[in-house]
Amino acid sequence: MKARVVVTLKDGILDPQGNAIEGALKSLGIAGIDSLRQGKIFEIELATNDPITAEGLLRDACEKLLANQVVEDFQVELR
């Protein structure tokens, strides 16, 4: 089974990298972007085909390593 984990900063957490990217796009003449926040995507292949087991495994991985839950949220997407 394949999965995707998307990790993003929580609302209210400053995102200096996102601000820098937003400013760079504007300086390149790319208009129309009001706000930009950066995050991380993990593409993962799992040894199980059971969605309940897979979701539990991925949540455990996020809580222990992939996401800093103090400042980040995560979403698990099974494919």
Secondary structure, DSSP 8 states (H G I E B T S, - for coil): -EEEEEEEE-TTS--HHHHHHHHHHHHTT---------EEEEEEE-S---HHHHHHHHHHHIIIII--TTTEEEEEEE-
